Each structure stands twice: as structure tokens, then as C-alpha cells.
Amino acid sequence: MLERVTEQLNYWLSDSYFDEKTKEELLAVRNDEKEIEDRFYKDLAFGTGGLRGVIGAGTNRMNIYTVRKATQGLANYINKNGDPKKGVAISYDSRRMSPEFAKETALCLAANGIKAYLSDTFRPVPEESFALRYFGCQAGVEITASHNPPEYNGYKVYWEDGAQVTPPHDTGIIADVNAVSSYDEVKTMPEKEAAEKGLLVYFGREIDDAYMKALKKQIIHPEVIREMADDIRIVYTPFHGAGLVPVTRVLEELGFKHVYVVPEQKDPDPDFTTLEYPNPEDPKAFTLALKLAKEKDADIVLATDPDADRLGIYAKDAKTGEYIAFTGNMSGMLIGEYILRERTLTHTMPEKPAFVTTIVTTNLAKAIAEKYGCHYVECLTGFKYIGEQIKLFEEEKSYNYVFGLEESYGCLAGTHSRDKDAPVAVMMLCEAAAFYKKQGLTLWDQMQKIYSEYGFYKETQYAITMKGMDGAAQIDALMEKFRTNPPKNFGSWKVEEFRDYETGKTVKPATGEEGTTGLPKSNVLYFALDQDAWCCARPSGTEPKIKFYMGVKGESLADADAKVEELTEAVKANI
């Protein structure tokens, strides 16, 4: 290991391929053994979601060289397994180095004879997915680290259906990226030459307009929006990211008259100086938005993460005047239930409708889908599998996708995009807020009505961060412990079925009955518990964490709160 670190450091410091700025950065930390080890002990892993890592010099960092290398692997894969003439669409968010990484991606593709459609400014993930399909591209790349801290950036890869890559393309691309063993193999070309040869084309307003048109097709009650537009007060923050333009534009075009953007978080800021963590799952991130909401007496408070695929919300409790935080499951259920009910009542539901979630999404989704006669599908964790499901429905001509969500604050209404779409979620929630306000209800009132009808479902997460090489080994060991010796119970909850998605096997401890998961292989362990409860263990694909997901069903909100706390403690006791 030490030999590799030393060898790579010397190579980066001495070879003319690397620029002087990179060498200066490495020289500044050369005597910090731990830092140098972390930068060079491995190549930044190109996983099933692409790249994600800390920005900086080194093989285990996000920089122009690791981005080029990854792109060379992607280009090799496209040239062997796709149609290079279709090209690749590339977008990016407002993070540090995002424009530079996007351009390096485009120029490497161009040098490999693959046309690059490059966004002329930052644009969100769902619009990248839309643009890819609009141009009929073979693949797409979004430069983003989503909701990670400011020191991170990333590289998400999409295939021609507009979803992030799934088998076999994900493993195929990984293999071709890993096969690029030397920077000498990496091609690039000057921007001017690429443009003159028609291999680099910038896109902009045309895509924005088409995307807006697609979003507005999802509206169910435009007449209610028009009627209530002056009565609804909305506070919104883009967290310094790519959501500002599409979100404010769609709300304005729909006619909402009182949309207040948090001024301190309006403009792009790659350092996210007003936030500890640009994540709508973090209550602290809403401090400024909630302050503005109280000043404006807002009905709803909305926040999108930097690449605008996730949405966090608070809604006013009319009884107390306070704002209630919604989890991703709650906001997703609010949107999903509204869409299914109103499409049914207005006779705009397609034939054979489908509702798609992931294995760690609330069990409430299944109950709602069943009520409205929707085909219900659970996929592996990751929205790409929901996107893939849309493609399968279309290919098989089996079902019509209506709505999909995952617990991590992401959902999609419609099929214009094949990834989480925060602008469409904002739009649907604001429509729902107008619809319910006409009836004298807040979104929180409606959420309670849903609970009263279907059951008081509550979910939570417990995550353990384990950084570096040692951390990765600890995570592996913990997963192995659960895999080889799965618990028979978690506190008072009995395990009714244990599912190992890595092996594809299931077993019912009470009877020994075995079965199969029916889903692709993934390093995920799932425990279906009695009383409609569950827990799931999964290493994060984007952060050095192991995550435990849990869900319960209570008799009331207080009962659900107590049960989810009890289950969390029971899970901790088994670690």
C-alpha cells in the first residue's frame, strides 16, 4: 500500500501531464502522511452511480484527471456497446469545479468521436434526464454531488432511457473505466476544434421551455390554482443550487402570486456558506426559510437540494401556527395520494396504472396504491431502479407509470424525466396546498387524514459513519455479521422473513421456508417484522456510512413515535 502511495505521488509530482496548480497542492500536503495516503491509496471508485468524492489532487479525489479518465472509460463503452452518433448530454450544478468537470467530460467525449451536448449553465438532475431523451442521446452525465458537503463533487451517468445506469450497463461501464490503466490512454481536444467539427454543441433555453411544458402536463386542477393563487403563500429556497430557475418559473407560469425566495440562499454559492449541510433532510438547513415563513405567514415551506432532485417541506399547523417537518415518505405520500385520488375522480387515470417505490420506502405506499387499484412495484434502493421500471413498462406494454417515490426525499410524477424531480414535486405540492386550502385544510391536516384512514406509519434511519480504509472494512464486517447470523427478533418484534439481496435468498425463521427476492443482486439485508414493521441494513453508495432503515405502524401519532424509538434502540442493541 505504502509503495503504491509513494509511486503515485511521485508520478503526479513529476509527470508533465499534470498542471502546476495540482503539483503545488500536493507539495503543500506532502508531509501529512495520513492525507497523502487517503489521496493515493486507491483510485476513486467508479461505482454503479458513477463517481463521488472530495475535490482535490490525487487518484482518490475528484479532479479534471480522474474525470477525464472516467469519461474515457465511458467513451470506450459507448463506442463498443452503443451508438456514438447519438451523442451524450452533459449538465452540471452550482458546485465548485462543476463547469470545469462538465467541459472536460465534453472534450474527452468529442476526442473519442462522440458528440457532446453541453449545458450552457447549471441545470438540475431531472432536466438533464429530460434533455438526454429530448436529443435522443445514447447517454448522459450530470456533474453533481447532490446534497453532500461543499468539499465534494460527483459524476452521475445516465443511459439512453434517461435513468441512471442499471445492469448490465453499470457494471459494463465500471469495467471499461477500470480498464483505463494509464492517463496516456485518455483523449481530449481543444474546445474550438470540437465545436468546429460539430462534436461540441451547447444547449439552453430550448430545453428549459420544453421541460416547463412537460412539467405543466402533470397539473390536475389548473382551475383550483387560478382560484386560490392569491391565497397561497409559498416560501422556497434552492440552497444556492440549480433549482431556483425551474422552480420559480413553473410556479409563476401556473399563476401562484406569493412565492418568496429566501434571499440569503437564492444565488449560487459552491461553499454553501449559509448552511452546514445542503440537505433538505437536515432541519437546521431550514432555519432561514422558517424565519421568512413566519414573517410572510406562509402555508408551505419548500427546499430543493443543489441539483434539485430532492425536496424537503414544512407545512403550517393551523391549530398551533407552528411549522411541521415532513419526511420524504410523508411528502411523497401526500403527493401520491392526491394524484391517485384526483386522477381517479377526474377520470384521467391511465389504464393499468402503476405505483413504484423502493424496498426502504414506507409501507403506507402499498396501502394507498391498493385502494386506487394501482399495480404496486418495489425496487431496490436507488431511484434509477424506479426509472428502469418505467422503461420496462413501456417495453412490455404492461402498465402505465403514474407515480414513484423513494424515502430519501425524491419522487417523480409523470415520465418526462427518469430521475427524482424536485420541480415537479414542488408544483404538485403547491397544487395540493391550493386544493386543500379551498376546503379549509392545511397540508398537515390532510396528512393526518391520510394517517387516520390508512394507519399511522412512521419511518426513521440510523446511520454510522466509518471513514477511510478502516471504516470500509468495519462496514463490511458489520454486514457480514448480520448476514451470517441474522437476528430472530428486534426487541418485541419478531422477524417474519429475512431477505439477503446479495444472495437473492429469503428465509422465514419460524418455518425455515426459503424463497427468492426476485430482484437484482445488491448488498442489502432486509428484515420483515410482525405488526407491519421492518428494518433494513445497507452501506451507502455515496458516503462512508452504513444505514439502518426502519418502519412501524402505530395506532396514533404518539404510538408510532414511541414504536419507532423502541425499534431504533432494538436495532442498535443488535449491532
C-alpha positions in Angstrom: 0.0 0.0 0.0 2.7 2.4 1.0 4.6 1.6 -2.2 1.6 2.5 -4.3 1.0 5.7 -2.5 4.7 6.8 -2.9 4.8 5.7 -6.5 1.6 7.6 -7.4 2.6 10.7 -5.5 5.9 10.9 -7.3 4.2 10.3 -10.7 1.8 13.2 -10.1 4.6 15.5 -9.0 7.0 14.7 -11.8 5.0 14.0 -14.9 4.3 16.9 -17.3 0.7 15.7 -17.8 -0.3 17.2 -14.5 -0.6 21.0 -14.3 1.4 23.2 -11.9 -1.6 24.0 -9.7 -2.1 20.3 -9.0 1.5 19.9 -8.1 1.5 22.9 -5.8 -1.5 21.4 -3.9 0.3 18.1 -3.4 3.5 19.7 -2.3 1.6 21.7 0.3 0.4 18.4 2.0 3.3 16.2 1.1 4.5 15.8 4.7 1.0 14.9 6.0 1.2 11.1 5.7 -2.4 10.4 6.5 -3.6 13.0 3.9 -1.3 11.7 1.2 -2.3 8.1 2.0 -6.0 9.0 1.7 -5.4 10.8 -1.6 -3.5 7.9 -3.3 -4.2 4.6 -1.5 -6.7 3.8 -4.3 -8.3 5.1 -7.4 -11.6 7.0 -6.8 -14.1 4.2 -7.2 -16.4 4.4 -10.2 -19.4 2.7 -8.8 -22.9 2.0 -10.1 -23.9 5.6 -9.6 -20.7 7.0 -11.2 -18.1 9.0 -9.2 -18.4 10.9 -6.0 -15.6 12.2 -3.8 -13.7 15.1 -2.3 -12.4 17.7 -4.7 -8.6 17.8 -4.8 -5.4 16.4 -6.3 -4.8 12.6 -6.2 -6.1 9.4 -7.6 -8.8 9.2 -4.8 -10.1 12.7 -5.4 -12.4 14.4 -7.9 -10.3 16.4 -10.3 -10.0 17.0 -14.0 -7.7 14.0 -14.4 -10.0 11.5 -12.6 -13.0 13.0 -14.5 -11.2 12.6 -17.9 -10.2 9.0 -17.0 -13.8 8.1 -16.1 -15.0 9.7 -19.3 -12.5 7.8 -21.4 -13.9 4.5 -19.9 -17.5 5.7 -20.7 -16.5 6.7 -24.2 -14.9 3.2 -24.8 -18.1 1.6 -23.5 -20.3 3.7 -25.8 -18.2 3.0 -28.8 -18.4 -0.7 -28.2 -22.0 -1.1 -26.9 -23.9 1.9 -28.0 -24.3 4.4 -30.9 -21.7 7.2 -30.6 -23.6 9.2 -33.3 -26.4 9.7 -30.8 -24.1 11.7 -28.5 -24.1 12.4 -24.8 -25.9 15.2 -22.9 -24.0 16.8 -20.1 -25.3 19.1 -17.3 -23.9 20.3 -14.0 -24.9 22.0 -10.8 -23.5 25.1 -9.0 -20.8 23.2 -7.0 -17.1 24.1 -7.1 -15.4 22.8 -10.3 -18.7 21.6 -11.8 -18.4 23.7 -15.0 -14.8 22.6 -15.4 -15.6 18.9 -14.9 -18.5 19.2 -17.3 -16.4 20.8 -20.1 -13.6 18.2 -19.5 -16.2 15.5 -19.9 -17.5 17.0 -23.2 -14.0 17.4 -24.7 -12.9 13.9 -23.8 -16.1 12.5 -25.5 -15.5 14.7 -28.5 -11.9 13.5 -28.8 -13.4 10.0 -29.0 -15.8 10.9 -31.8 -18.8 11.2 -29.6 -21.0 14.4 -29.9 -21.3 16.2 -26.7 -24.4 18.3 -25.9 -23.2 20.6 -23.1 -25.5 22.7 -20.9 -24.7 26.5 -21.2 -25.2 27.0 -17.4 -26.1 24.8 -14.4 -29.2 22.7 -14.7 -30.8 20.2 -12.3 -30.7 16.4 -12.5 -34.3 16.0 -13.8 -33.7 18.4 -16.6 -30.5 16.5 -17.6 -32.6 13.3 -17.8 -35.2 15.2 -19.9 -32.6 16.8 -22.2 -30.9 13.4 -22.8 -34.2 12.0 -24.1 -35.1 15.2 -25.9 -32.0 15.0 -28.0 -32.2 11.2 -28.4 -28.7 10.7 -26.8 -27.0 7.4 -26.0 -26.0 8.5 -22.5 -25.9 11.5 -20.2 -23.7 12.9 -17.4 -24.6 15.2 -14.6 -21.7 16.7 -12.6 -23.1 16.9 -9.1 -22.5 15.6 -5.6 -26.2 16.1 -4.8 -26.7 17.0 -1.1 -23.1 16.2 0.0 -21.0 18.8 1.9 -19.3 21.5 -0.2 -15.9 19.7 -0.4 -17.5 17.0 -2.6 -18.4 16.7 -6.3 -19.6 13.8 -8.4 -20.3 12.4 -11.8 -23.7 10.7 -12.4 -24.0 8.6 -15.6 -27.3 8.0 -17.4 -28.3 5.7 -20.3 -30.5 6.3 -23.3 -33.8 5.8 -21.4 -32.9 8.8 -19.2 -32.4 6.8 -16.0 -29.1 6.4 -14.2 -27.3 3.3 -15.5 -28.5 -0.1 -14.3 -27.3 -3.7 -15.1 -25.8 -4.6 -17.4 -24.6 -1.1 -18.4 -23.5 -0.1 -14.9 -21.0 -3.0 -14.5 -20.0 -2.7 -18.1 -19.1 0.9 -17.8 -17.3 0.2 -14.5 -15.2 -2.5 -16.2 -14.2 -0.1 -19.1 -13.4 2.7 -16.6 -11.2 0.4 -14.6 -9.6 -0.9 -17.8 -8.1 2.6 -18.4 -4.9 1.9 -16.6 -2.9 4.9 -17.7 -3.6 8.6 -18.3 -1.7 8.2 -21.6 -4.9 6.4 -22.9 -7.1 9.4 -22.1 -8.1 11.6 -25.1 -9.1 15.2 -25.1 -9.2 18.0 -27.7 -9.4 21.8 -27.8 -12.8 23.4 -27.3 -12.6 25.3 -30.6 -11.7 22.2 -32.6 -14.5 20.2 -31.0 -17.1 23.0 -31.9 -15.8 23.3 -35.5 -16.2 19.6 -36.0 -19.7 19.6 -34.7 -18.7 17.4 -31.8 -19.5 20.1 -29.1 -22.9 21.8 -29.0 -24.2 24.0 -26.2 -27.9 23.8 -25.2 -30.1 26.2 -23.2 -33.4 27.9 -23.5 -34.9 25.4 -25.9 -34.6 22.6 -23.3 -35.9 24.9 -20.5 -39.0 25.7 -22.5 -39.7 22.0 -23.4 -39.1 20.9 -19.8 -41.6 23.5 -18.5 -44.2 22.3 -20.9 -43.7 18.7 -19.8 -44.0 19.7 -16.1 -47.2 21.5 -16.5 -48.9 18.5 -18.2 -49.0 16.9 -14.7 -51.3 19.5 -13.3 -54.8 18.1 -12.5 -56.7 21.1 -11.3 -55.5 24.3 -13.0 -58.8 25.9 -12.2 -58.2 25.5 -8.5 -54.7 27.0 -8.8 -56.2 30.0 -10.6 -58.9 30.4 -8.0 -56.6 30.1 -5.0 -53.4 31.6 -6.4 -53.7 34.8 -4.4 -54.5 32.9 -1.1 -51.5 30.6 -1.0 -48.2 31.8 0.4 -45.1 29.8 -0.5 -41.5 30.1 0.8 -38.8 28.5 -1.2 -35.1 28.1 -1.0 -32.8 26.5 -3.7 -30.0 26.0 -1.2 -27.7 28.0 -3.5 -28.3 25.4 -6.2 -29.8 24.6 -9.6 -33.5 24.6 -8.5 -34.0 28.4 -8.5 -34.8 29.0 -12.2 -37.1 26.0 -12.9 -39.0 26.1 -9.6 -39.7 29.8 -9.6 -40.5 29.8 -13.3 -43.1 26.9 -13.1 -44.8 28.4 -10.1 -45.0 31.8 -11.8 -46.4 30.3 -15.0 -49.0 28.4 -13.1 -50.2 31.7 -11.6 -49.1 31.5 -7.9 -48.8 35.1 -6.8 -47.0 34.9 -3.5 -43.7 33.0 -3.8 -41.0 34.2 -1.5 -37.4 33.0 -2.2 -35.0 33.1 0.8 -32.8 35.9 -0.3 -29.6 34.7 1.5 -29.8 31.3 -0.3 -31.0 32.5 -3.7 -27.7 32.9 -5.5 -25.2 30.1 -6.5 -22.6 29.5 -3.8 -20.4 26.5 -4.1 -19.3 26.9 -0.4 -23.0 26.8 0.8 -22.0 29.5 3.3 -25.5 29.8 4.9 -25.7 26.0 5.5 -23.9 23.4 7.5 -25.1 20.8 5.0 -27.1 21.5 1.9 -29.6 18.7 2.5 -33.4 19.1 2.8 -33.4 16.2 5.2 -31.5 18.4 7.8 -33.8 20.5 9.9 -31.0 23.0 10.6 -30.9 23.8 6.8 -34.4 25.3 7.1 -33.5 28.0 9.7 -33.6 30.9 7.3 -36.6 29.6 5.3 -38.7 29.1 8.5 -37.8 32.6 9.7 -39.1 34.0 6.4 -42.2 31.8 6.5 -43.2 33.2 9.9 -42.7 36.8 8.6 -44.8 36.1 5.5 -47.3 33.8 7.2 -46.6 31.1 4.6 -48.7 28.0 4.1 -45.8 25.8 2.9 -42.0 26.0 3.1 -40.0 24.2 0.3 -36.3 23.5 -0.1 -34.5 21.7 -3.0 -31.0 20.3 -2.7 -28.2 21.7 -5.0 -29.0 19.5 -8.0 -32.8 19.8 -7.4 -33.7 16.2 -7.3 -34.7 16.2 -3.6 -37.4 18.2 -2.0 -37.9 18.9 1.7 -41.0 20.6 3.1 -42.6 22.1 6.2 -46.3 22.8 6.3 -48.2 25.1 8.7 -50.2 23.6 11.6 -53.2 25.9 11.7 -54.0 25.0 15.3 -50.6 26.0 16.7 -49.3 28.3 14.0 -46.1 26.2 14.0 -44.5 24.6 11.0 -44.3 20.8 10.9 -41.4 19.0 9.1 -42.4 16.3 6.6 -40.2 13.3 5.9 -39.6 12.2 2.3 -42.1 9.5 2.9 -44.7 11.9 4.1 -44.4 14.5 1.3 -44.3 11.6 -1.2 -47.4 10.1 0.2 -49.2 13.5 0.2 -48.4 13.9 -3.5 -49.1 10.3 -4.4 -52.4 10.1 -2.6 -53.5 13.4 -4.2 -52.6 12.3 -7.7 -54.2 8.8 -7.4 -57.4 10.2 -5.8 -57.9 13.2 -8.1 -56.9 11.3 -11.3 -59.5 8.6 -10.4 -62.2 11.2 -9.7 -61.5 13.2 -12.9 -61.2 10.1 -15.0 -57.7 11.0 -16.1 -56.0 7.9 -14.6 -54.4 5.8 -17.4 -55.4 2.2 -17.9 -53.4 -0.3 -15.8 -51.8 2.4 -13.6 -48.6 1.6 -11.7 -47.2 3.0 -8.5 -43.5 2.3 -7.9 -41.4 2.5 -4.7 -38.2 1.1 -3.2 -37.8 -1.6 -0.5 -37.0 1.0 2.1 -40.0 3.3 1.4 -42.9 3.5 3.7 -45.5 0.6 3.8 -48.1 3.3 3.6 -47.4 3.5 -0.2 -48.7 -0.1 -0.7 -51.9 0.6 1.2 -52.7 3.7 -0.9 -51.8 2.0 -4.2 -54.1 -0.9 -3.4 -57.0 1.4 -2.6 -56.8 3.0 -6.1 -56.2 -0.2 -7.9 -52.6 0.5 -8.9 -50.1 -2.1 -9.8 -47.6 -1.8 -7.0 -43.9 -2.5 -7.5 -41.0 -2.4 -5.1 -37.5 -1.9 -6.5 -34.0 -1.9 -5.0 -32.9 1.3 -3.2 -32.0 4.0 -5.7 -34.3 6.0 -8.0 -32.5 4.5 -11.0 -34.5 1.3 -10.5 -37.7 3.3 -10.5 -36.6 4.9 -13.8 -35.7 1.4 -15.1 -39.2 0.2 -14.2 -40.7 2.9 -16.4 -38.7 1.6 -19.3 -39.8 -2.0 -18.6 -43.4 -1.0 -18.5 -43.0 0.7 -21.9 -41.1 -2.1 -23.5 -43.5 -4.8 -22.2 -46.6 -2.6 -22.8 -47.8 -3.8 -19.5 -48.5 -0.9 -17.1 -48.6 2.9 -17.2 -46.4 4.6 -14.7 -48.2 7.3 -12.7 -46.1 8.0 -9.6 -42.9 6.8 -7.9 -41.0 7.7 -4.8 -38.2 6.8 -2.5 -37.8 7.6 1.1 -34.8 9.9 0.5 -36.9 13.0 -0.4 -37.3 12.1 -4.0 -40.3 11.4 -6.3 -41.5 11.6 -9.9 -44.9 12.4 -11.3 -45.1 11.6 -15.0 -42.4 10.1 -17.3 -40.8 13.3 -18.8 -37.8 12.6 -16.5 -36.5 9.2 -15.3 -34.9 10.5 -12.1 -36.1 12.3 -9.0 -37.7 15.6 -10.0 -38.0 18.2 -7.3 -39.5 20.9 -9.6 -42.4 18.6 -10.4 -42.8 17.7 -6.7 -42.9 21.4 -5.8 -45.5 22.0 -8.4 -47.7 19.1 -7.3 -47.4 20.0 -3.6 -48.3 23.6 -4.3 -51.3 22.5 -6.4 -52.3 20.2 -3.5 -51.9 23.0 -1.0 -54.3 25.2 -3.1 -56.7 22.3 -3.4 -56.9 21.6 0.3 -56.9 25.3 1.4 -60.0 25.7 -0.7 -61.5 23.1 1.6 -60.2 24.9 4.7 -57.4 22.3 5.2 -53.6 22.7 5.5 -51.2 20.0 4.1 -50.6 18.9 7.7 -54.4 18.5 8.2 -54.5 16.3 5.1 -51.5 14.3 6.2 -53.4 13.5 9.4 -56.5 12.5 7.5 -54.3 10.0 5.4 -52.9 8.5 8.7 -56.4 8.2 10.1 -57.6 6.3 7.1 -54.6 4.0 6.4 -52.7 3.8 9.7 -50.1 5.8 11.5 -46.9 4.8 9.6 -43.6 6.2 10.7 -40.1 5.6 9.4 -36.6 6.6 10.6 -32.9 6.0 9.9 -29.9 5.3 12.0 -26.6 5.8 10.3 -23.0 5.1 11.4 -20.2 6.9 9.7 -16.9 5.0 9.2 -14.4 6.9 7.1 -11.3 5.8 5.2 -9.9 2.3 4.6 -10.5 1.1 8.1 -14.1 2.3 8.0 -14.9 0.4 4.8 -13.6 -2.8 6.5 -15.7 -2.2 9.6 -18.8 -1.7 7.4 -18.1 -4.9 5.6 -17.6 -6.8 8.9 -20.9 -5.4 10.3 -22.8 -6.5 7.2 -21.2 -9.9 7.3 -22.3 -10.3 11.0 -25.9 -9.6 10.1 -25.7 -11.8 7.0 -24.2 -14.9 8.6 -26.1 -14.7 11.9 -29.3 -12.8 11.3 -31.3 -11.8 14.4 -34.6 -13.7 15.0 -36.1 -10.6 16.6 -35.6 -6.9 17.2 -36.8 -6.2 20.7 -40.5 -7.2 20.8 -40.7 -7.5 17.0 -40.3 -11.0 15.5 -38.5 -11.4 12.2 -41.1 -13.0 9.8 -38.8 -13.0 6.8 -35.1 -12.3 6.3 -34.1 -11.2 2.8 -30.5 -11.1 1.6 -30.5 -9.2 -1.7 -26.8 -10.1 -2.3 -27.6 -13.8 -2.5 -31.1 -13.3 -3.7 -32.4 -15.7 -1.0 -35.2 -15.3 1.6 -36.0 -17.4 4.6 -38.8 -17.4 7.2 -37.2 -18.2 10.6 -40.4 -19.7 12.1 -40.7 -22.4 9.4 -37.4 -22.5 7.6 -39.2 -21.8 4.3 -36.9 -20.5 1.7 -37.5 -18.3 -1.4 -36.0 -15.7 -3.6 -36.2 -11.9 -3.6 -36.9 -11.6 -7.4 -34.6 -8.5 -7.6 -31.1 -8.0 -8.9 -28.2 -8.6 -6.5 -27.4 -5.8 -4.1 -25.6 -5.6 -0.7 -28.8 -5.1 1.3 -30.3 -7.1 4.2 -34.0 -6.7 4.9 -35.9 -7.9 8.0 -39.7 -8.1 7.5 -41.1 -7.9 11.1 -44.6 -8.6 12.5 -47.0 -5.8 13.2 -46.3 -4.3 9.7 -42.8 -3.2 10.8 -39.5 -3.7 9.1 -35.8 -2.8 9.2 -33.1 -2.8 6.5 -29.3 -2.6 6.6 -27.4 -1.1 3.6 -24.0 0.5 3.1 -24.3 3.9 1.5 -23.3 4.1 -2.1 -22.3 7.7 -1.9 -20.9 8.3 1.7 -18.7 6.3 4.1 -21.8 5.2 6.1 -23.8 2.1 6.9 -27.5 2.9 7.1 -30.3 1.2 9.0 -33.8 2.0 7.8 -36.8 1.2 9.9 -40.6 1.5 9.7 -43.5 0.9 12.1 -47.3 1.2 12.1 -48.9 2.7 15.2 -52.4 3.3 16.5 -51.8 7.1 16.7 -49.0 9.6 16.0 -47.8 9.3 19.6 -47.9 5.5 19.4 -46.0 5.5 16.1 -43.4 7.8 17.6 -42.9 5.5 20.6 -42.7 2.4 18.5 -40.1 3.8 16.1 -37.9 4.9 19.0 -38.2 1.4 20.5 -37.3 -0.3 17.2 -34.3 2.0 16.8 -33.0 1.0 20.2 -33.6 -2.6 19.4 -31.6 -2.3 16.1 -28.7 -0.6 18.0 -28.7 -3.4 20.5 -28.1 -5.9 17.7 -25.2 -4.0 16.2 
